[in-house]
Amino acid sequence: MFSRLAFEFGDGNLLTASWDWFVSENGGLNTTLLGLKRHPELREQVVAILLQFARFNFIELFTIHMKKAQPDPRDLLNTYVLLLKPLTASTAVAEEVNKMKRLCMDS
């Protein structure tokens, strides 16, 4: 449902507002991570949700907001481990990583 919502917001030029809601204190990120913790078998769907909402903020999601949402390092690490395989299979993630590589090389 969250993935579809983000898709609809993106098409309606509401992506910035949906991103702000998603990473807010009681927003969609916390709910998504709680769902992942309770149902780790849904990790592919969670990655789809993250990709939809963080379409232009992917690095910020993992460097700032995931840490805020999961202040316990063990929970954060467990989340990263769960998401690693589906993330590496995503072409959108590969594009984002390549973009960051280029930015780092140009600096």
C-alpha positions in Angstrom: 0.0 0.0 0.0 2.8 2.4 0.9 4.6 1.7 -2.4 1.4 2.5 -4.4 0.9 5.7 -2.4 4.4 6.9 -3.1 4.0 6.1 -6.8 0.7 8.1 -6.9 2.3 11.0 -5.0 5.3 11.0 -7.4 3.0 11.2 -10.4 1.1 14.0 -8.8 4.1 16.1 -8.0 3.6 15.5 -4.3 6.8 13.5 -3.8 8.5 16.1 -1.6 5.5 16.2 0.8 5.3 12.4 0.8 9.0 12.2 1.5 8.7 14.6 4.4 5.8 12.5 5.8 7.7 9.2 5.2 10.7 10.2 7.3 8.8 12.2 10.0 8.9 10.9 13.6 5.6 8.9 13.2 5.7 8.5 9.5 5.9 5.7 7.1 9.5 4.7 7.6 8.9 3.7 11.2 5.8 1.7 10.2 7.7 0.1 7.3 10.6 -0.9 9.5 8.3 -2.3 12.2 6.6 -4.4 9.5 9.9 -5.6 8.3 10.9 -6.6 11.9 7.7 -8.6 12.3 7.7 -10.0 8.8 11.2 -10.3 7.4 9.9 -12.4 4.5 8.5 -9.1 3.1 11.9 -7.6 2.6 11.5 -7.3 -1.2 8.3 -5.3 -0.7 10.0 -3.1 1.9 12.8 -2.3 -0.6 10.1 -1.4 -3.2 8.6 1.0 -0.6 11.9 2.5 0.2 12.8 3.0 -3.4 9.5 4.7 -4.1 9.6 7.2 -1.3 13.4 7.8 -1.3 13.5 8.1 -5.1 15.7 11.2 -5.0 16.9 10.9 -1.4 18.3 7.4 -1.3 21.7 8.3 0.3 19.9 10.6 2.9 17.6 7.7 3.8 20.4 5.4 4.7 22.8 7.9 6.2 20.4 9.9 8.3 16.8 8.7 8.6 17.4 4.9 9.0 19.7 5.7 11.9 17.1 8.0 13.5 14.4 5.4 13.1 16.5 2.7 14.6 18.8 4.2 17.2 19.9 0.7 18.5 22.9 -0.3 16.4 21.8 -4.0 16.6 18.4 -3.2 15.1 19.9 -1.0 12.4 22.5 -3.7 11.5 19.8 -6.4 11.4 17.7 -4.2 9.1 20.6 -3.6 6.8 21.4 -7.4 6.6 17.7 -8.1 5.8 17.7 -5.5 3.0 21.1 -6.1 1.5 20.2 -8.8 -0.9 17.1 -7.2 -2.4 18.9 -3.8 -2.5 21.8 -5.2 -4.5 19.4 -6.8 -7.0 17.8 -3.4 -7.7 18.9 -1.4 -10.8 17.7 1.8 -9.1 20.1 1.2 -6.3 23.0 0.4 -8.7 22.3 3.7 -10.5 22.4 5.6 -7.2 25.6 4.0 -6.2 27.2 4.8 -9.5 26.1 8.4 -9.2 27.7 8.6 -5.8 30.9 7.1 -7.2 31.0 9.7 -9.9 30.4 12.5 -7.4 33.2 11.2 -5.2 35.6 10.9 -8.1 34.9 14.5 -9.3 35.6 15.9 -5.8 
